[in-house]
Amino acid sequence: GGLIEYNADEDHLTGQWQARAFEPGPTMFAEWAIDGGIDGNTRRQPNAQASGKFLTEKK
């Protein structure tokens, strides 16, 4: 489950860390939230087909 992430995340804050603000947009997303991830060569979602439906509609 998700509890392993508490000890598996490699991000560590140091004294040089500075907060940043990101402008929401189509290129700002978390890859883990995309079904199947992102193809490393095409930078597109593998096996995604246009269906004419919103992403929030149930499969």
N, CA, C and O atoms as a CHARMM CRD file, in Angstrom:
* protein
*
  236
    1    1 GLY  N      0.80600  -1.19800   0.00000 PROA 1      0.00000
    2    1 GLY  CA     0.00000   0.00000   0.00000 PROA 1      0.00000
    3    1 GLY  C      0.84100   1.24900   0.00000 PROA 1      0.00000
    4    1 GLY  O      2.06100   1.20100  -0.15500 PROA 1      0.00000
    5    2 GLY  N      0.17700   2.35300   0.17400 PROA 2      0.00000
    6    2 GLY  CA     0.82600   3.65500   0.13400 PROA 2      0.00000
    7    2 GLY  C      1.73300   3.94800   1.30700 PROA 2      0.00000
    8    2 GLY  O      2.52700   4.88700   1.24800 PROA 2      0.00000
    9    3 LEU  N      1.63700   3.16100   2.38500 PROA 3      0.00000
   10    3 LEU  CA     2.45600   3.44700   3.55700 PROA 3      0.00000
   11    3 LEU  C      3.94800   3.30400   3.27900 PROA 3      0.00000
   12    3 LEU  O      4.75800   3.96200   3.93200 PROA 3      0.00000
   13    4 ILE  N      4.32800   2.46000   2.32700 PROA 4      0.00000
   14    4 ILE  CA     5.74700   2.28700   2.01600 PROA 4      0.00000
   15    4 ILE  C      6.35700   3.58200   1.50900 PROA 4      0.00000
   16    4 ILE  O      7.56300   3.78900   1.65000 PROA 4      0.00000
   17    5 GLU  N      5.55000   4.46100   0.91900 PROA 5      0.00000
   18    5 GLU  CA     6.08200   5.70300   0.36600 PROA 5      0.00000
   19    5 GLU  C      6.69300   6.60000   1.43200 PROA 5      0.00000
   20    5 GLU  O      7.52300   7.45000   1.10800 PROA 5      0.00000
   21    6 TYR  N      6.31500   6.43800   2.67300 PROA 6      0.00000
   22    6 TYR  CA     6.89500   7.27100   3.72200 PROA 6      0.00000
   23    6 TYR  C      8.39900   7.04900   3.85200 PROA 6      0.00000
   24    6 TYR  O      9.12500   7.96600   4.24000 PROA 6      0.00000
   25    7 ASN  N      8.87400   5.85600   3.53700 PROA 7      0.00000
   26    7 ASN  CA    10.29700   5.55800   3.66000 PROA 7      0.00000
   27    7 ASN  C     10.98800   5.36000   2.32200 PROA 7      0.00000
   28    7 ASN  O     12.20000   5.15000   2.29700 PROA 7      0.00000
   29    8 ALA  N     10.27400   5.41600   1.22300 PROA 8      0.00000
   30    8 ALA  CA    10.85900   5.13800  -0.07600 PROA 8      0.00000
   31    8 ALA  C     11.10200   6.39100  -0.91100 PROA 8      0.00000
   32    8 ALA  O     11.74800   6.31000  -1.95600 PROA 8      0.00000
   33    9 ASP  N     10.60800   7.52800  -0.48300 PROA 9      0.00000
   34    9 ASP  CA    10.77000   8.75400  -1.26000 PROA 9      0.00000
   35    9 ASP  C     12.20200   9.26100  -1.12300 PROA 9      0.00000
   36    9 ASP  O     12.70500   9.40700  -0.00900 PROA 9      0.00000
   37   10 GLU  N     12.85300   9.52700  -2.23700 PROA 10     0.00000
   38   10 GLU  CA    14.24400   9.96700  -2.21400 PROA 10     0.00000
   39   10 GLU  C     14.39400  11.47800  -2.06300 PROA 10     0.00000
   40   10 GLU  O     15.52000  11.97100  -1.99600 PROA 10     0.00000
   41   11 ASP  N     13.30600  12.21700  -2.00700 PROA 11     0.00000
   42   11 ASP  CA    13.38800  13.66800  -1.86800 PROA 11     0.00000
   43   11 ASP  C     13.70500  14.03000  -0.42700 PROA 11     0.00000
   44   11 ASP  O     13.04400  13.56100   0.50000 PROA 11     0.00000
   45   12 HSD  N     14.71100  14.85900  -0.24500 PROA 12     0.00000
   46   12 HSD  CA    15.09700  15.33200   1.08200 PROA 12     0.00000
   47   12 HSD  C     15.28400  16.83700   1.02000 PROA 12     0.00000
   48   12 HSD  O     15.87700  17.34600   0.06900 PROA 12     0.00000
   49   13 LEU  N     14.79300  17.55000   2.00800 PROA 13     0.00000
   50   13 LEU  CA    14.98500  18.99500   2.07100 PROA 13     0.00000
   51   13 LEU  C     16.32400  19.30400   2.71200 PROA 13     0.00000
   52   13 LEU  O     16.73200  18.66700   3.68300 PROA 13     0.00000
   53   14 THR  N     16.99800  20.29000   2.15000 PROA 14     0.00000
   54   14 THR  CA    18.25400  20.76600   2.71500 PROA 14     0.00000
   55   14 THR  C     18.10500  22.24700   3.02400 PROA 14     0.00000
   56   14 THR  O     17.05300  22.83500   2.77100 PROA 14     0.00000
   57   15 GLY  N     19.13500  22.83900   3.55900 PROA 15     0.00000
   58   15 GLY  CA    19.11400  24.26400   3.85900 PROA 15     0.00000
   59   15 GLY  C     18.99400  25.13500   2.61800 PROA 15     0.00000
   60   15 GLY  O     18.60400  26.29800   2.71600 PROA 15     0.00000
   61   16 GLN  N     19.32500  24.58600   1.44500 PROA 16     0.00000
   62   16 GLN  CA    19.24300  25.35100   0.19400 PROA 16     0.00000
   63   16 GLN  C     17.85900  25.29400  -0.45700 PROA 16     0.00000
   64   16 GLN  O     17.61800  25.98200  -1.44900 PROA 16     0.00000
   65   17 TRP  N     16.95700  24.49100   0.08300 PROA 17     0.00000
   66   17 TRP  CA    15.63300  24.34300  -0.51100 PROA 17     0.00000
   67   17 TRP  C     14.86600  25.65200  -0.46900 PROA 17     0.00000
   68   17 TRP  O     14.88500  26.36400   0.53500 PROA 17     0.00000
   69   18 GLN  N     14.19000  25.96400  -1.57000 PROA 18     0.00000
   70   18 GLN  CA    13.34300  27.14800  -1.64400 PROA 18     0.00000
   71   18 GLN  C     11.98800  26.73200  -2.20800 PROA 18     0.00000
   72   18 GLN  O     11.90200  25.95900  -3.16200 PROA 18     0.00000
   73   19 ALA  N     10.95000  27.25700  -1.60300 PROA 19     0.00000
   74   19 ALA  CA     9.59300  26.95600  -2.08100 PROA 19     0.00000
   75   19 ALA  C      9.37900  27.59300  -3.44600 PROA 19     0.00000
   76   19 ALA  O      9.90600  28.66900  -3.72900 PROA 19     0.00000
   77   20 ARG  N      8.60100  26.91900  -4.29100 PROA 20     0.00000
   78   20 ARG  CA     8.25600  27.45200  -5.61100 PROA 20     0.00000
   79   20 ARG  C      6.76000  27.30400  -5.81300 PROA 20     0.00000
   80   20 ARG  O      6.12100  26.44400  -5.20800 PROA 20     0.00000
   81   21 ALA  N      6.21800  28.13800  -6.65600 PROA 21     0.00000
   82   21 ALA  CA     4.80400  28.05200  -7.02800 PROA 21     0.00000
   83   21 ALA  C      4.73900  27.62300  -8.48900 PROA 21     0.00000
   84   21 ALA  O      5.45800  28.15700  -9.33300 PROA 21     0.00000
   85   22 PHE  N      3.88100  26.66500  -8.78100 PROA 22     0.00000
   86   22 PHE  CA     3.71900  26.18700 -10.14500 PROA 22     0.00000
   87   22 PHE  C      2.37500  26.65300 -10.68200 PROA 22     0.00000
   88   22 PHE  O      1.35000  26.52200 -10.01300 PROA 22     0.00000
   89   23 GLU  N      2.38600  27.18700 -11.87600 PROA 23     0.00000
   90   23 GLU  CA     1.15800  27.61600 -12.53700 PROA 23     0.00000
   91   23 GLU  C      0.45900  26.37400 -13.08800 PROA 23     0.00000
   92   23 GLU  O      1.06300  25.62200 -13.85300 PROA 23     0.00000
   93   24 PRO  N     -0.80700  26.14300 -12.71300 PROA 24     0.00000
   94   24 PRO  CA    -1.51900  24.97700 -13.24800 PROA 24     0.00000
   95   24 PRO  C     -1.58500  25.02500 -14.77600 PROA 24     0.00000
   96   24 PRO  O     -1.81600  26.08500 -15.35800 PROA 24     0.00000
   97   25 GLY  N     -1.38700  23.89500 -15.40900 PROA 25     0.00000
   98   25 GLY  CA    -1.45700  23.83100 -16.86100 PROA 25     0.00000
   99   25 GLY  C     -1.38000  22.39200 -17.33500 PROA 25     0.00000
  100   25 GLY  O     -1.22100  21.47500 -16.52900 PROA 25     0.00000
  101   26 PRO  N     -1.49100  22.19400 -18.63900 PROA 26     0.00000
  102   26 PRO  CA    -1.53200  20.83500 -19.18100 PROA 26     0.00000
  103   26 PRO  C     -0.22700  20.06000 -19.01900 PROA 26     0.00000
  104   26 PRO  O     -0.22700  18.83600 -19.15100 PROA 26     0.00000
  105   27 THR  N      0.87400  20.73500 -18.74000 PROA 27     0.00000
  106   27 THR  CA     2.14000  20.03200 -18.56300 PROA 27     0.00000
  107   27 THR  C      2.49800  19.82800 -17.09900 PROA 27     0.00000
  108   27 THR  O      3.53900  19.24600 -16.79300 PROA 27     0.00000
  109   28 MET  N      1.65900  20.29300 -16.19900 PROA 28     0.00000
  110   28 MET  CA     1.93000  20.16100 -14.76500 PROA 28     0.00000
  111   28 MET  C      1.02900  19.07000 -14.19700 PROA 28     0.00000
  112   28 MET  O     -0.15700  19.30100 -13.96300 PROA 28     0.00000
  113   29 PHE  N      1.58400  17.88900 -13.97500 PROA 29     0.00000
  114   29 PHE  CA     0.79500  16.77300 -13.47400 PROA 29     0.00000
  115   29 PHE  C      1.71600  15.78600 -12.77500 PROA 29     0.00000
  116   29 PHE  O      2.93700  15.84100 -12.92600 PROA 29     0.00000
  117   30 ALA  N      1.12800  14.90300 -12.02500 PROA 30     0.00000
  118   30 ALA  CA     1.88200  13.82200 -11.39300 PROA 30     0.00000
  119   30 ALA  C      1.71000  12.57400 -12.25200 PROA 30     0.00000
  120   30 ALA  O      0.58700  12.12500 -12.48100 PROA 30     0.00000
  121   31 GLU  N      2.81100  12.01600 -12.72400 PROA 31     0.00000
  122   31 GLU  CA     2.72600  10.87100 -13.62800 PROA 31     0.00000
  123   31 GLU  C      2.02700   9.68000 -12.99000 PROA 31     0.00000
  124   31 GLU  O      1.36300   8.91700 -13.69100 PROA 31     0.00000
  125   32 TRP  N      2.15800   9.50100 -11.68000 PROA 32     0.00000
  126   32 TRP  CA     1.52200   8.36500 -11.02200 PROA 32     0.00000
  127   32 TRP  C      0.00200   8.45200 -11.11100 PROA 32     0.00000
  128   32 TRP  O     -0.68200   7.45000 -10.90500 PROA 32     0.00000
  129   33 ALA  N     -0.53200   9.62200 -11.41300 PROA 33     0.00000
  130   33 ALA  CA    -1.97900   9.79000 -11.50500 PROA 33     0.00000
  131   33 ALA  C     -2.51700   9.40500 -12.87800 PROA 33     0.00000
  132   33 ALA  O     -3.73000   9.42700 -13.08900 PROA 33     0.00000
  133   34 ILE  N     -1.64300   9.05500 -13.81100 PROA 34     0.00000
  134   34 ILE  CA    -2.06000   8.71900 -15.17100 PROA 34     0.00000
  135   34 ILE  C     -2.05400   7.20800 -15.32700 PROA 34     0.00000
  136   34 ILE  O     -1.03200   6.55600 -15.11300 PROA 34     0.00000
  137   35 ASP  N     -3.19700   6.65800 -15.70000 PROA 35     0.00000
  138   35 ASP  CA    -3.34600   5.21600 -15.87700 PROA 35     0.00000
  139   35 ASP  C     -2.32800   4.71000 -16.89300 PROA 35     0.00000
  140   35 ASP  O     -2.37700   5.10400 -18.05800 PROA 35     0.00000
  141   36 GLY  N     -1.41900   3.85400 -16.48000 PROA 36     0.00000
  142   36 GLY  CA    -0.40800   3.30700 -17.37000 PROA 36     0.00000
  143   36 GLY  C      0.86100   4.13300 -17.44200 PROA 36     0.00000
  144   36 GLY  O      1.82000   3.72800 -18.09900 PROA 36     0.00000
  145   37 GLY  N      0.89000   5.28400 -16.78000 PROA 37     0.00000
  146   37 GLY  CA     2.08000   6.12900 -16.79200 PROA 37     0.00000
  147   37 GLY  C      2.28200   6.83400 -18.12400 PROA 37     0.00000
  148   37 GLY  O      1.34600   6.98600 -18.90800 PROA 37     0.00000
  149   38 ILE  N      3.51000   7.26200 -18.36700 PROA 38     0.00000
  150   38 ILE  CA     3.87000   7.98300 -19.58400 PROA 38     0.00000
  151   38 ILE  C      4.99800   7.22500 -20.27700 PROA 38     0.00000
  152   38 ILE  O      5.96000   6.81000 -19.63100 PROA 38     0.00000
  153   39 ASP  N      4.87900   7.04500 -21.59300 PROA 39     0.00000
  154   39 ASP  CA     5.91500   6.38800 -22.37400 PROA 39     0.00000
  155   39 ASP  C      7.17100   7.26100 -22.38200 PROA 39     0.00000
  156   39 ASP  O      7.08900   8.45600 -22.66700 PROA 39     0.00000
  157   40 GLY  N      8.32000   6.68200 -22.07400 PROA 40     0.00000
  158   40 GLY  CA     9.56100   7.44100 -21.99600 PROA 40     0.00000
  159   40 GLY  C     10.05300   7.97700 -23.32000 PROA 40     0.00000
  160   40 GLY  O     10.84300   8.92100 -23.33900 PROA 40     0.00000
  161   41 ASN  N      9.61100   7.40300 -24.43700 PROA 41     0.00000
  162   41 ASN  CA    10.05800   7.87000 -25.75300 PROA 41     0.00000
  163   41 ASN  C      9.09700   8.87500 -26.36700 PROA 41     0.00000
  164   41 ASN  O      9.52300   9.90100 -26.89600 PROA 41     0.00000
  165   42 THR  N      7.81900   8.58800 -26.30100 PROA 42     0.00000
  166   42 THR  CA     6.83800   9.47100 -26.93900 PROA 42     0.00000
  167   42 THR  C      6.29400  10.52500 -25.99100 PROA 42     0.00000
  168   42 THR  O      5.70200  11.50900 -26.43400 PROA 42     0.00000
  169   43 ARG  N      6.48900  10.32900 -24.66800 PROA 43     0.00000
  170   43 ARG  CA     5.94400  11.21000 -23.63400 PROA 43     0.00000
  171   43 ARG  C      4.42200  11.26700 -23.71800 PROA 43     0.00000
  172   43 ARG  O      3.81600  12.28000 -23.36800 PROA 43     0.00000
  173   44 ARG  N      3.81100  10.18600 -24.17800 PROA 44     0.00000
  174   44 ARG  CA     2.35600  10.07100 -24.25000 PROA 44     0.00000
  175   44 ARG  C      1.91000   8.86500 -23.43400 PROA 44     0.00000
  176   44 ARG  O      2.70700   7.98400 -23.11200 PROA 44     0.00000
  177   45 GLN  N      0.62000   8.84400 -23.10700 PROA 45     0.00000
  178   45 GLN  CA     0.06000   7.72400 -22.35600 PROA 45     0.00000
  179   45 GLN  C     -0.06000   6.52000 -23.28500 PROA 45     0.00000
  180   45 GLN  O     -0.74600   6.59500 -24.30500 PROA 45     0.00000
  181   46 PRO  N      0.60500   5.39900 -22.94300 PROA 46     0.00000
  182   46 PRO  CA     0.51100   4.22100 -23.80500 PROA 46     0.00000
  183   46 PRO  C     -0.90100   3.63700 -23.80300 PROA 46     0.00000
  184   46 PRO  O     -1.61400   3.69300 -22.80100 PROA 46     0.00000
  185   47 ASN  N     -1.27600   3.08900 -24.92400 PROA 47     0.00000
  186   47 ASN  CA    -2.57100   2.42000 -25.08200 PROA 47     0.00000
  187   47 ASN  C     -3.76200   3.33800 -24.87100 PROA 47     0.00000
  188   47 ASN  O     -4.86200   2.85400 -24.60400 PROA 47     0.00000
  189   48 ALA  N     -3.57900   4.64100 -24.98100 PROA 48     0.00000
  190   48 ALA  CA    -4.70600   5.57100 -24.83100 PROA 48     0.00000
  191   48 ALA  C     -5.36200   5.76700 -26.19400 PROA 48     0.00000
  192   48 ALA  O     -4.69100   6.05600 -27.18400 PROA 48     0.00000
  193   49 GLN  N     -6.64100   5.61100 -26.22700 PROA 49     0.00000
  194   49 GLN  CA    -7.40600   5.79900 -27.45000 PROA 49     0.00000
  195   49 GLN  C     -8.40800   6.92600 -27.24900 PROA 49     0.00000
  196   49 GLN  O     -8.99400   7.05600 -26.17500 PROA 49     0.00000
  197   50 ALA  N     -8.60200   7.72900 -28.26900 PROA 50     0.00000
  198   50 ALA  CA    -9.61100   8.78700 -28.19000 PROA 50     0.00000
  199   50 ALA  C    -10.98700   8.14300 -28.10900 PROA 50     0.00000
  200   50 ALA  O    -11.33400   7.30800 -28.94500 PROA 50     0.00000
  201   51 SER  N    -11.77600   8.52700 -27.10400 PROA 51     0.00000
  202   51 SER  CA   -13.09100   7.91200 -26.93100 PROA 51     0.00000
  203   51 SER  C    -14.22300   8.92300 -27.01900 PROA 51     0.00000
  204   51 SER  O    -15.39300   8.54100 -27.06100 PROA 51     0.00000
  205   52 GLY  N    -13.88800  10.21100 -27.04700 PROA 52     0.00000
  206   52 GLY  CA   -14.92400  11.23200 -27.08000 PROA 52     0.00000
  207   52 GLY  C    -15.57300  11.46000 -25.73100 PROA 52     0.00000
  208   52 GLY  O    -16.60200  12.13200 -25.64600 PROA 52     0.00000
  209   53 LYS  N    -14.98300  10.90600 -24.65900 PROA 53     0.00000
  210   53 LYS  CA   -15.52900  11.05600 -23.31300 PROA 53     0.00000
  211   53 LYS  C    -14.56500  11.86600 -22.45700 PROA 53     0.00000
  212   53 LYS  O    -13.37900  11.98000 -22.76700 PROA 53     0.00000
  213   54 PHE  N    -15.09100  12.42000 -21.38300 PROA 54     0.00000
  214   54 PHE  CA   -14.24800  13.10900 -20.42600 PROA 54     0.00000
  215   54 PHE  C    -13.45400  12.08400 -19.62400 PROA 54     0.00000
  216   54 PHE  O    -13.92500  10.96900 -19.40300 PROA 54     0.00000
  217   55 LEU  N    -12.25400  12.45500 -19.18900 PROA 55     0.00000
  218   55 LEU  CA   -11.42200  11.53900 -18.41300 PROA 55     0.00000
  219   55 LEU  C    -12.05600  11.14300 -17.09700 PROA 55     0.00000
  220   55 LEU  O    -11.72500  10.09800 -16.53600 PROA 55     0.00000
  221   56 THR  N    -12.97300  11.97300 -16.59200 PROA 56     0.00000
  222   56 THR  CA   -13.60000  11.68800 -15.30600 PROA 56     0.00000
  223   56 THR  C    -14.75200  10.69400 -15.40800 PROA 56     0.00000
  224   56 THR  O    -15.26000  10.23100 -14.38700 PROA 56     0.00000
  225   57 GLU  N    -15.17000  10.36200 -16.62900 PROA 57     0.00000
  226   57 GLU  CA   -16.24700   9.38500 -16.78500 PROA 57     0.00000
  227   57 GLU  C    -15.72200   7.99600 -16.44200 PROA 57     0.00000
  228   57 GLU  O    -14.58500   7.65600 -16.77000 PROA 57     0.00000
  229   58 LYS  N    -16.53900   7.21100 -15.79300 PROA 58     0.00000
  230   58 LYS  CA   -16.12600   5.86300 -15.40000 PROA 58     0.00000
  231   58 LYS  C    -15.93300   4.98700 -16.62100 PROA 58     0.00000
  232   58 LYS  O    -16.61600   5.13800 -17.63500 PROA 58     0.00000
  233   59 LYS  N    -14.98400   4.06600 -16.50200 PROA 59     0.00000
  234   59 LYS  CA   -14.68800   3.14000 -17.60600 PROA 59     0.00000
  235   59 LYS  C    -15.74100   2.07700 -17.70300 PROA 59     0.00000
  236   59 LYS  O    -15.66300   1.20900 -18.57200 PROA 59     0.00000
